[in-house]
Amino acid sequence: MTRVLVTGTAGFIGFHLAKLLVSEGFHVRGYDGMTDYYDVTLKQKRHAILLQNEAFEATEAMLEDEARLWATAQEFEPDVIVHLAAQAGVRYSLENPRSYIDSNVIGTFNVMEVARKLKTKHLLMASTSSVYGANEQMPFREIDKADTQLTIYAATKKANESMAHAYAHLWDLPTTMFRFFTVYGPWGRPDMAYFKFVNAILKGQPIDIYNRGNSYRDFTYVDDLVRAIRLLIDSPPELSENSSNSIEGDSLSNVAPFRIVNIGNSDRVRLMDFIEAIESELGIEAQRNYMDAQPGDVAATWANAELLRELTDYKPKTNIREGIGAFVAWYRDYYGK
């Protein structure tokens, strides 16, 4: 039985990934700090669901607690580490940037140290489409230059990618970084726009629409995302001396077993179309409050996910209507509305 240490299992994506892994026979050790960035009750309920399966166990501690993280990993002896835990949120990084350094830089360093010491077979870590920053050429490709991050959140994630490449090179540590695009779905984060939209519309309150609705996002349904991660677990990067085996557009490093992979729906969706899908599903028209773009916001994201398909033969497939329908059904059930 493959043993997988997953950080952030009380979080949105980590919860869905852990649930998928245990359903497929993996033994999963969760590690989560249960921070109060948003409703901790939601995190506790996610963990409670996972703990109903004997193949899942959890440690509640911060990544910055180096000794606790090391003790947990040493006892569990994972074959694979999937590092998802982070201080999330683009806008919150304007208010509390230090928390991003603590969690995303120091915490990630501690995870990499664990992987190095235990000689982990494959280290997989979450990055973000936000690292593309001010890039204007779309769809974004993993081999595009990405040096113009617009928030400290994005900057910490780009730092993670650089740190991970160095570790992969120095310690021959197979490492895959995945860049997430806008992820949504049941059990999502209350600070995400779609969650706020549904909540406000049901309460008869106006919704704030930034950049006056002139934004586009590559919305990725959470089940599609975690399926892609599951498949990537089985595709650790390897250095190859035979260039004929290379994949066109591959981000595989020529000096390290290191690769970056976009996980997106490869579909640029207008924000207003996304909102209209929510309105249609709820059967309620939103009161719209159009606002200017906030600092750090990008006008559009759009993934080129060809590398993901080449590596795993998988393409995210859930359309907006299906995904929004699933989220609204969960929201109504969870909150009784």
C-alpha positions in Angstrom: 0.0 0.0 0.0 1.5 3.3 -1.1 1.8 5.8 1.8 1.2 9.4 1.0 1.7 12.3 3.3 -0.6 15.2 2.3 -0.3 18.6 3.9 -3.5 20.7 4.1 -6.0 17.8 4.3 -8.5 20.0 6.2 -8.4 22.5 3.3 -10.5 22.5 0.2 -8.2 20.8 -2.2 -6.4 18.6 0.3 -9.7 17.2 1.6 -10.8 16.2 -1.9 -7.4 14.7 -2.8 -7.2 12.7 0.4 -10.8 11.4 -0.1 -9.8 10.2 -3.6 -6.6 8.6 -2.5 -8.1 6.5 0.3 -10.9 5.4 -2.1 -8.2 4.0 -4.4 -6.4 2.1 -1.6 -3.7 4.6 -0.6 -2.8 5.0 3.0 -2.9 8.8 3.7 -1.5 10.8 6.6 -2.9 14.3 6.7 -1.1 17.3 8.2 -3.0 20.5 8.8 -2.5 23.5 11.0 -6.3 24.3 11.2 -5.7 28.0 11.0 -8.6 30.4 11.4 -8.1 32.3 8.1 -11.7 31.1 7.5 -14.3 29.1 9.4 -12.4 26.3 11.3 -15.7 24.4 11.7 -15.6 23.7 7.9 -12.1 22.3 8.2 -13.0 20.2 11.2 -16.0 18.7 9.3 -13.8 17.9 6.3 -11.3 16.0 8.6 -14.2 14.2 10.4 -15.3 12.8 7.1 -11.8 11.7 6.2 -11.3 10.0 9.6 -14.2 7.7 8.9 -11.9 5.8 6.7 -9.3 3.7 8.5 -6.7 4.4 5.7 -6.6 8.0 6.8 -5.0 9.5 9.9 -4.2 13.1 10.7 -1.8 15.3 12.7 -3.0 18.9 13.5 0.1 21.1 13.6 1.7 24.0 11.8 4.2 23.5 9.0 6.5 26.0 10.8 6.7 23.5 13.6 9.8 21.7 12.2 10.1 19.2 15.0 6.5 18.1 14.8 6.5 17.8 11.1 9.7 15.8 11.1 8.4 13.5 13.8 5.2 12.9 12.0 6.9 12.1 8.7 9.6 10.0 10.3 6.9 7.8 12.0 4.7 7.5 8.9 7.5 6.9 6.4 5.7 8.2 3.3 6.5 7.0 -0.2 5.1 10.2 -1.7 4.5 13.7 -0.3 1.9 16.0 -1.7 2.3 19.5 -0.3 -0.9 21.6 -0.6 -0.9 23.5 2.7 -0.4 27.2 2.3 -1.6 30.6 3.4 -4.0 31.1 0.6 -5.8 34.1 -0.8 -4.5 36.8 -3.2 -6.3 39.7 -1.5 -5.4 38.7 2.1 -1.7 38.9 1.1 -2.2 42.7 0.9 -3.3 42.8 4.6 -1.0 40.2 6.2 2.0 39.5 4.0 4.1 38.0 6.8 1.8 35.1 7.2 2.6 34.1 3.6 6.4 34.1 4.3 5.9 32.0 7.4 3.6 29.4 5.9 4.5 29.4 2.2 8.3 29.9 2.4 9.4 28.6 5.8 6.7 25.9 5.9 7.5 24.7 2.4 11.2 24.6 3.2 10.4 22.3 6.2 8.5 20.0 3.9 11.4 19.9 1.4 13.8 19.0 4.2 11.5 16.1 5.2 11.5 14.9 1.6 15.3 15.2 1.4 15.9 13.3 4.6 13.5 10.5 3.9 14.6 10.2 0.2 10.9 10.5 -0.9 10.2 8.8 -4.2 8.2 11.8 -5.5 7.5 15.2 -4.0 4.5 17.1 -5.5 3.8 20.7 -4.5 1.1 23.2 -5.2 1.9 26.5 -7.0 -0.6 28.8 -8.7 -1.5 30.4 -12.0 -0.8 33.7 -10.2 2.9 33.2 -10.8 2.2 34.2 -14.4 1.5 37.7 -13.1 1.5 40.3 -15.7 2.1 37.9 -18.6 -0.3 38.7 -21.5 0.4 36.0 -24.0 -2.2 33.2 -23.5 -2.9 30.5 -22.9 -0.2 30.3 -20.3 2.5 27.6 -20.9 4.7 26.1 -18.2 7.8 27.1 -20.2 6.7 30.8 -20.4 8.9 33.2 -18.5 7.1 34.1 -15.2 9.0 36.9 -13.5 6.3 39.6 -13.0 4.3 38.4 -10.0 1.8 41.0 -8.7 1.2 39.9 -5.1 3.3 38.6 -2.2 1.2 35.4 -2.4 2.3 34.8 -6.0 5.8 35.8 -5.1 6.0 33.2 -2.4 4.7 30.5 -4.7 7.3 31.4 -7.4 9.9 31.2 -4.6 8.7 27.7 -3.8 9.2 26.7 -7.4 12.8 28.0 -7.3 13.5 26.4 -4.0 12.1 23.1 -5.2 14.2 23.1 -8.4 17.4 23.6 -6.3 16.5 20.7 -4.0 15.7 18.5 -7.0 19.1 19.3 -8.5 21.1 19.0 -5.3 19.5 15.9 -3.9 18.2 14.1 -6.9 14.7 14.6 -5.5 11.9 13.9 -8.1 9.7 17.0 -7.8 6.5 18.1 -9.6 5.1 21.6 -9.1 1.5 22.0 -10.3 0.1 25.5 -11.1 -3.6 25.6 -10.1 -6.0 27.8 -11.9 -9.2 29.1 -10.3 -10.5 26.0 -8.4 -14.1 25.7 -7.3 -16.6 23.1 -6.1 -18.3 21.6 -3.0 -16.6 22.2 0.3 -14.8 25.2 -1.1 -13.3 28.1 0.7 -15.7 30.8 1.9 -13.3 33.6 0.9 -13.5 32.6 -2.8 -15.7 34.8 -5.1 -18.1 32.1 -6.2 -18.8 31.1 -2.5 -19.4 34.8 -1.6 -21.7 35.2 -4.7 -23.9 32.3 -3.7 -24.0 33.4 -0.1 -24.9 37.0 -0.9 -27.5 36.2 -3.6 -29.4 33.8 -1.3 -29.4 36.5 1.4 -30.7 39.2 -1.0 -27.5 41.1 -0.7 -25.5 42.8 -3.6 -22.4 41.1 -4.9 -19.2 43.0 -5.6 -17.9 42.5 -9.1 -14.3 43.7 -9.5 -12.8 45.1 -12.7 -16.4 45.9 -13.6 -16.8 42.3 -14.7 -14.2 42.5 -17.4 -12.2 39.5 -16.1 -11.7 36.0 -17.5 -10.7 33.0 -15.5 -9.8 29.3 -16.3 -12.3 27.8 -13.8 -11.2 24.3 -12.7 -13.6 21.9 -10.9 -12.1 20.4 -7.9 -12.7 16.8 -8.8 -11.0 17.3 -12.1 -8.1 18.9 -10.3 -7.5 16.1 -7.8 -7.8 13.5 -10.4 -5.0 15.2 -12.3 -2.9 15.2 -9.1 -3.6 11.5 -8.5 -2.3 10.7 -12.0 0.7 12.9 -11.7 1.7 11.0 -8.6 2.5 8.1 -11.0 4.6 10.3 -13.3 7.7 11.4 -11.3 10.1 13.5 -13.5 13.3 11.8 -14.6 16.4 13.2 -16.2 16.8 11.9 -19.7 19.9 11.9 -21.9 17.8 11.0 -24.9 16.3 14.1 -26.3 14.1 12.0 -28.7 12.0 11.0 -25.7 11.2 14.6 -24.9 7.7 16.1 -25.0 7.2 19.2 -27.0 6.8 22.2 -24.6 7.9 20.1 -21.6 9.0 22.0 -18.6 11.3 19.2 -17.5 14.6 20.7 -16.2 17.8 19.7 -18.0 19.7 19.7 -14.7 17.2 18.2 -12.2 14.3 15.7 -12.0 11.9 18.7 -11.8 8.8 19.6 -13.8 6.1 22.3 -13.6 2.6 21.3 -14.8 -0.5 23.4 -15.4 -3.8 22.0 -14.1 -6.6 24.0 -15.7 -9.7 23.5 -17.8 -8.0 25.1 -20.8 -11.1 27.3 -21.2 -11.1 31.0 -20.6 -14.5 31.9 -19.1 -15.9 35.4 -18.7 -16.6 36.3 -15.1 -20.1 37.6 -16.0 -20.9 34.2 -17.7 -19.8 32.5 -14.5 -22.1 34.8 -12.4 -25.0 34.2 -14.8 -24.5 30.4 -14.4 -24.8 30.9 -10.6 -28.0 33.1 -11.1 -29.5 30.4 -13.3 -28.8 27.6 -10.9 -30.2 29.6 -7.9 -33.1 30.9 -9.9 -32.3 34.4 -8.5 -30.9 37.5 -10.2 -28.0 39.1 -8.4 -27.9 42.7 -7.3 -24.6 43.7 -9.0 -22.2 46.2 -7.5 -19.6 46.9 -10.2 -16.2 48.0 -8.8 -12.7 48.8 -10.1 -10.0 46.1 -10.1 -8.2 45.6 -6.8 -4.4 45.8 -6.4 -2.8 42.6 -7.5 -5.7 41.4 -9.6 -5.0 40.1 -13.1 -7.5 40.6 -15.9 -7.3 37.0 -17.2 -6.0 33.5 -16.6 -6.0 30.7 -19.2 -4.1 27.4 -19.0 -2.4 25.5 -21.8 -2.9 22.0 -20.3 -1.3 20.0 -23.1 1.6 18.9 -20.9 -0.8 17.4 -18.4 -2.5 15.5 -21.1 0.8 14.2 -22.6 1.9 13.0 -19.1 -1.4 11.5 -17.9 -3.7 11.2 -20.9 -6.2 13.2 -18.8 -8.0 16.4 -19.5 -10.2 18.2 -16.9 -13.8 17.9 -18.3 -16.4 19.4 -15.9 -18.1 22.3 -17.5 -19.2 25.4 -15.6 -22.9 24.5 -15.5 -22.2 21.1 -14.0 -19.7 22.4 -11.5 -21.8 25.3 -10.3 -24.8 22.9 -10.0 -22.7 20.6 -7.8 -21.5 23.5 -5.6 -25.0 25.0 -5.1 -26.4 21.6 -4.2 -23.7 21.2 -1.6 -24.1 24.7 -0.3 -27.9 24.3 0.1 -27.4 21.0 1.9 -24.6 22.2 4.2 -26.2 25.5 5.2 -29.8 24.3 5.0 -30.8 27.0 2.5 
